[in-house]
Amino acid sequence: MEPSDGDVVRRVLGGDVESYSLLVARYRPRLGRYAVHMLGNPSDAEEALQDAFVRGYRSLARCDDPDRFGAWLFRILVNRCRTHGARRTRREKTVVYDESAVLEARVAHPAEQAAWREEIERALGRLDREQREAFLLKHVEDLSYEEMSTMTGVGISALKMRVKRACDRLRVMLEEVERV
């Protein structure tokens, strides 16, 4: 039986720093998938993910509820993705479609048809950052609005509006593709 997050956190705080690798292995796939979806390419996603794990380790004593380590670390990653995304936007000032990131992201969440997967990924990439973040947290990571609010620091009503607007925009973009 695997130890709980709280048990592992307590071990790490007690001096068994090697145990942190258990938490990394436990959360890397899910957090990595989110980072790729959010940032659009594997290298930026990997950088944000590594940054989140390092910051999580350095701040572990400030994790108020070790049994909810995953949610706490996810919140750190959301903030790191925001920072990396803003930095990249300032640097590039363009949206870049990265086929390799799309293919990697699809491995964890295969859709029924390859053509639709590509169109969905393109449409997600065209959403503004706030709408994409809210949509991914709600519909890909399957978080409640309360969890999303805790993680992002944004109010529940604002998150609901962002998800609704993202869904509306995605619907319009995908209907346009279907007509062609």
Helices and strands as residue ranges (DSSP letters): H 5-13, G 17-19, H 20-39, H 42-58, G 60-62, G 66-68, H 69-92, H 99-108, H 114-126, H 129-135, I 136-140, H 145-152, H 156-179
